[in-house]
Amino acid sequence: MVERLVPDELWALFQRVVPEAPSRPQGGGRRRHGDREVLAAIVFVATSGCTWQQLPAASFGPSGATAHRRFTEWSKARVWAKLHRLVLDELGARGELDWSRCAIDSVNMRALKKGDLTGPNPVDRGKFGSKIHLITERTGLPLSVGISGANLHDSQALEPLVRGIPPIRSRRGRRRRKPGKLHADKGYDYSHLRRWLRGRGIKHRIARRGIESSQRLGRHRWTIERTMAWLAGCRRLHRRYERKAEHFLAFTSIACTLICYRRLAK
């Protein structure tokens, strides 16, 4: 089970970003569970959608409480964002990233326990929820991800998401963090966003409200819709159960990492 959820190549990448285990100068205490077993348990919770209490300790070793405690420690250390970037670096070095055309979009989900970065969802009868904002490259691999309350307008997430694209390795030449063109729907139809993108040297293809249909953009934006469906494969993201925003963002980063790693493993 552990080797299936955390293959050797993913484990080798994770070892480069995980912080060292704290030492015990006084000695004693229980043996610390291995990081690979704990990582497999966290991936199982993310993909199966089970609670920490339902984690089958017999299959992994660590209990749900131990896995949750390690998950909290690694989330504070931004391990998941670092791992996502490392997988993107490997893909970029192999020439697997297509920067010619990127897309931006968001998806809503209900927040069952409210918490940080939640808000009344205008399309879900005002029930509290959160949004996942995403930028993908041409083939649908996520480059930048963020979360917000469900009441935040999509247009307000564009600039932070574009700035959040990390400098990623290329097969040849310098690292890259700027797409050639960005596709977006009518929710991003604002002149100041177009000016901002032009100022950064990014071409834009944003549907104009009341002038054109969004259907033509579907020829290129269907990839990000597919990526949203891939995110739904991480069942922990079907609903937001975490009160802390950093924990919800951590599960989102884990899902993005797994999507990118599947491409890397092919």
C-alpha positions as CSV (number, residue, x, y, z in Angstrom):
1,M,0.0,0.0,0.0
2,V,2.8,2.4,0.9
3,E,4.8,1.8,-2.2
4,R,1.7,2.1,-4.4
5,L,0.6,5.5,-2.9
6,V,4.2,6.8,-2.7
7,P,6.3,5.4,-5.5
8,D,10.0,5.6,-5.3
9,E,10.4,8.6,-7.6
10,L,7.8,10.6,-5.7
11,W,9.5,9.6,-2.4
12,A,12.9,10.7,-3.7
13,L,11.4,14.2,-4.5
14,F,9.7,14.4,-1.2
15,Q,13.0,13.7,0.7
16,R,14.4,16.9,-0.9
17,V,11.8,19.1,0.7
18,V,10.8,17.5,4.0
19,P,12.3,19.0,7.1
20,E,14.6,16.9,9.3
21,A,13.0,15.1,12.2
22,P,13.5,16.8,15.5
23,S,16.1,15.2,17.7
24,R,15.5,13.9,21.2
25,P,18.5,14.8,23.3
26,Q,16.9,13.2,26.4
27,G,16.3,10.0,24.7
28,G,13.3,7.7,25.4
29,G,9.8,7.9,23.9
30,R,8.2,6.0,21.1
31,R,9.9,5.3,17.9
32,R,9.0,7.9,15.3
33,H,7.1,6.6,12.4
34,G,8.8,6.9,9.0
35,D,8.1,9.8,6.8
36,R,7.2,7.6,3.9
37,E,4.5,5.7,5.8
38,V,3.1,9.0,7.1
39,L,3.1,10.5,3.6
40,A,1.3,7.5,2.3
41,A,-1.3,7.9,5.0
42,I,-1.8,11.6,4.1
43,V,-2.2,10.8,0.4
44,F,-4.7,8.1,1.3
45,V,-6.8,10.6,3.3
46,A,-6.6,13.1,0.5
47,T,-7.6,10.7,-2.3
48,S,-10.2,8.6,-0.4
49,G,-11.8,11.5,1.5
50,C,-11.9,9.6,4.8
51,T,-11.5,11.3,8.1
52,W,-8.3,11.1,10.1
53,Q,-10.1,8.9,12.6
54,Q,-11.0,6.4,9.8
55,L,-7.4,6.0,8.6
56,P,-6.6,2.2,8.7
57,A,-3.5,2.3,10.9
58,A,-3.0,-1.4,10.2
59,S,-2.2,-0.7,6.6
60,F,0.2,2.2,7.2
61,G,1.5,2.1,10.7
62,P,0.8,5.6,12.0
63,S,-2.5,6.4,13.6
64,G,-4.8,9.1,12.3
65,A,-3.7,11.4,15.1
66,T,0.0,10.9,14.2
67,A,-0.7,11.5,10.5
68,H,-2.7,14.6,11.2
69,R,0.0,16.0,13.5
70,R,2.7,15.4,10.9
71,F,0.4,16.9,8.2
72,T,0.1,20.0,10.3
73,E,3.8,20.3,10.8
74,W,4.5,19.9,7.1
75,S,1.8,22.4,6.2
76,K,3.4,25.0,8.4
77,A,6.7,24.4,6.7
78,R,5.1,24.8,3.2
79,V,6.2,21.3,2.2
80,W,3.3,20.7,-0.1
81,A,3.9,23.9,-2.2
82,K,7.6,23.1,-2.4
83,L,6.9,19.5,-3.5
84,H,4.5,20.8,-6.2
85,R,7.2,23.2,-7.5
86,L,9.8,20.4,-7.5
87,V,7.6,18.2,-9.6
88,L,7.0,21.1,-12.0
89,D,10.7,21.6,-12.2
90,E,11.2,18.0,-13.2
91,L,8.5,18.3,-15.9
92,G,10.0,21.6,-17.2
93,A,13.5,20.1,-17.4
94,R,12.0,17.3,-19.5
95,G,10.2,19.7,-21.8
96,E,6.7,18.5,-20.7
97,L,5.3,22.0,-20.0
98,D,3.7,24.1,-22.8
99,W,3.8,27.8,-21.9
100,S,2.3,29.0,-25.2
101,R,-1.2,29.1,-23.9
102,C,-2.5,29.0,-20.3
103,A,-5.9,29.3,-18.8
104,I,-7.4,30.6,-15.5
105,D,-10.6,29.5,-13.7
106,S,-12.1,28.7,-10.3
107,V,-14.4,26.2,-8.7
108,N,-16.7,26.6,-5.7
109,M,-17.2,24.1,-2.9
110,R,-19.2,24.2,0.3
111,A,-17.4,24.7,3.7
112,L,-19.1,22.5,6.2
113,K,-17.3,24.0,9.2
114,K,-16.8,27.5,7.9
115,G,-13.4,28.7,9.0
116,D,-10.7,31.0,7.5
117,L,-11.2,32.2,3.9
118,T,-14.8,31.2,3.6
119,G,-17.8,33.3,2.6
120,P,-21.5,33.2,1.5
121,N,-21.7,31.5,-1.9
122,P,-23.8,33.6,-4.2
123,V,-24.6,30.6,-6.4
124,D,-25.4,28.2,-3.5
125,R,-28.2,30.1,-1.6
126,G,-25.7,32.0,0.5
127,K,-24.2,28.9,2.2
128,F,-20.6,29.3,3.3
129,G,-18.0,28.0,0.9
130,S,-14.6,28.5,-0.6
131,K,-13.1,28.8,-4.0
132,I,-10.1,27.1,-5.6
133,H,-8.4,29.4,-8.1
134,L,-6.2,27.8,-10.7
135,I,-3.9,28.5,-13.6
136,T,-2.9,25.6,-15.9
137,E,-0.6,25.4,-18.8
138,R,-1.8,24.3,-22.3
139,T,-2.2,20.6,-21.5
140,G,-3.9,21.2,-18.2
141,L,-1.1,20.8,-15.6
142,P,-1.6,23.2,-12.7
143,L,1.0,25.9,-12.4
144,S,-0.4,28.2,-9.7
145,V,-3.2,27.6,-7.1
146,G,-4.9,29.6,-4.5
147,I,-8.0,29.6,-2.3
148,S,-10.5,32.3,-1.2
149,G,-13.9,32.8,0.2
150,A,-16.8,31.8,-2.1
151,N,-17.9,35.5,-2.3
152,L,-14.6,36.8,-3.8
153,H,-15.0,37.8,-7.4
154,D,-12.9,35.7,-9.8
155,S,-11.2,38.8,-11.2
156,Q,-9.6,39.7,-7.9
157,A,-7.6,36.4,-8.0
158,L,-6.0,36.9,-11.4
159,E,-3.0,39.1,-10.4
160,P,-2.1,37.0,-7.3
161,L,-2.3,33.8,-9.3
162,V,-0.1,35.1,-12.1
163,R,2.4,36.4,-9.6
164,G,2.3,33.0,-7.8
165,I,3.6,31.1,-10.8
166,P,7.1,30.0,-9.6
167,P,10.2,30.2,-11.8
168,I,10.2,26.8,-13.3
169,R,13.1,25.1,-15.1
170,S,13.2,24.7,-18.9
171,R,14.8,22.1,-21.0
172,R,17.1,24.9,-22.3
173,G,17.8,28.4,-21.1
174,R,16.5,30.3,-18.1
175,R,13.7,29.4,-15.7
176,R,10.3,30.6,-16.9
177,R,7.3,31.9,-15.0
178,K,5.3,33.8,-17.6
179,P,2.8,32.3,-20.1
180,G,2.7,33.4,-23.7
181,K,-1.1,33.9,-23.6
182,L,-3.7,33.7,-20.9
183,H,-7.3,32.6,-21.7
184,A,-10.2,33.5,-19.3
185,D,-13.9,33.7,-19.3
186,K,-16.2,36.8,-18.9
187,G,-15.6,36.9,-15.1
188,Y,-12.2,38.4,-15.9
189,D,-13.5,41.0,-18.4
190,Y,-12.0,44.2,-16.9
191,S,-9.8,46.7,-18.7
192,H,-7.4,47.1,-15.8
193,L,-6.6,43.3,-15.9
194,R,-5.9,43.6,-19.6
195,R,-3.6,46.5,-19.0
196,W,-1.9,44.6,-16.2
197,L,-1.3,41.6,-18.4
198,R,0.0,43.7,-21.3
199,G,2.4,45.4,-18.9
200,R,3.9,42.0,-18.0
201,G,4.2,41.0,-21.7
202,I,1.4,38.4,-21.5
203,K,-1.1,38.3,-24.3
204,H,-4.7,37.9,-23.2
205,R,-7.8,36.2,-24.6
206,I,-10.7,37.2,-22.4
207,A,-14.3,36.9,-23.4
208,R,-16.1,40.3,-23.5
209,R,-19.4,40.6,-21.7
210,G,-22.4,41.3,-24.0
211,I,-20.2,41.1,-27.1
212,E,-19.1,37.6,-27.7
213,S,-20.0,34.1,-26.6
214,S,-17.8,32.1,-24.3
215,Q,-18.2,29.0,-26.5
216,R,-15.3,30.0,-28.8
217,L,-12.9,30.1,-25.8
218,G,-14.0,26.5,-25.0
219,R,-11.7,25.3,-27.8
220,H,-8.7,26.2,-25.5
221,R,-10.3,26.4,-22.0
222,W,-11.6,22.9,-21.9
223,T,-8.3,21.7,-20.5
224,I,-8.7,23.7,-17.3
225,E,-12.3,22.3,-17.0
226,R,-10.7,18.8,-17.2
227,T,-8.2,19.8,-14.6
228,M,-11.0,20.8,-12.3
229,A,-12.4,17.3,-12.8
230,W,-9.0,15.8,-12.0
231,L,-9.1,17.8,-8.7
232,A,-12.4,16.1,-7.9
233,G,-10.5,12.8,-8.0
234,C,-9.0,14.0,-4.7
235,R,-12.2,13.3,-2.7
236,R,-11.1,15.4,0.2
237,L,-11.8,18.4,-2.0
238,H,-15.4,17.5,-2.6
239,R,-16.3,19.5,0.4
240,R,-14.1,21.7,2.6
241,Y,-13.9,20.1,6.1
242,E,-10.9,22.0,7.4
243,R,-11.4,25.1,9.5
244,K,-7.8,26.3,8.9
245,A,-7.2,27.8,5.4
246,E,-3.6,26.5,5.3
247,H,-4.9,22.9,5.7
248,F,-7.4,23.2,2.9
249,L,-4.7,24.8,0.7
250,A,-2.4,21.9,1.6
251,F,-4.9,19.3,0.3
252,T,-5.3,21.4,-2.8
253,S,-1.5,21.5,-3.3
254,I,-1.3,17.7,-2.8
255,A,-4.0,17.2,-5.5
256,C,-2.1,19.4,-7.9
257,T,1.2,17.6,-7.1
258,L,-0.4,14.2,-7.8
259,I,-1.8,15.5,-11.1
260,C,1.6,16.7,-12.2
261,Y,3.3,13.5,-10.9
262,R,1.1,11.3,-13.0
263,R,2.4,13.1,-16.1
264,L,6.0,12.8,-14.8
265,A,5.6,9.0,-14.2
266,K,4.4,8.3,-17.8
